[in-house]
């Protein structure tokens, strides 16, 4: 992500929208949105809703809800959080998320690399000559020596 204006952070990918970084997080540089939200929630020291998040980061309510879900479900390895569901009435409820601790995310694992393939002697000139000699000198009928 790269910085655009003072606190406007531009997404790294085309499907990552821009967001506003609150002044209390300016020292972080250009973190991913979920990490910025986690640090913001930790500084806040109280539960927050998607509406609070939407207002603080200037993102849509839908995106705020998605980030909250991502933090709670997918990033349990580096963000400790607690969620609570409060009934508002008439069948509606509101999700609150409280960030309790934030650790640095683990570095991405390297892609799987298969072991080196052994090269057969048949691929070099000496190996080919040896293979031809073996084929021509073996007994007829395919019986092993």
Secondary structure as GFF3:
##gff-version 3
##sequence-region A 1 145
A	DSSP	beta_strand	2	3	.	.	.	ID=ss1
A	DSSP	beta_strand	8	10	.	.	.	ID=ss2
A	DSSP	beta_strand	19	20	.	.	.	ID=ss3
A	DSSP	three_ten_helix	23	28	.	.	.	ID=ss4
A	DSSP	alpha_helix	33	44	.	.	.	ID=ss5
A	DSSP	alpha_helix	50	57	.	.	.	ID=ss6
A	DSSP	alpha_helix	61	69	.	.	.	ID=ss7
A	DSSP	pi_helix	70	74	.	.	.	ID=ss8
A	DSSP	beta_strand	79	89	.	.	.	ID=ss9
A	DSSP	beta_strand	92	102	.	.	.	ID=ss10
A	DSSP	three_ten_helix	121	123	.	.	.	ID=ss11
A	DSSP	alpha_helix	125	137	.	.	.	ID=ss12
A	DSSP	three_ten_helix	140	142	.	.	.	ID=ss13
###
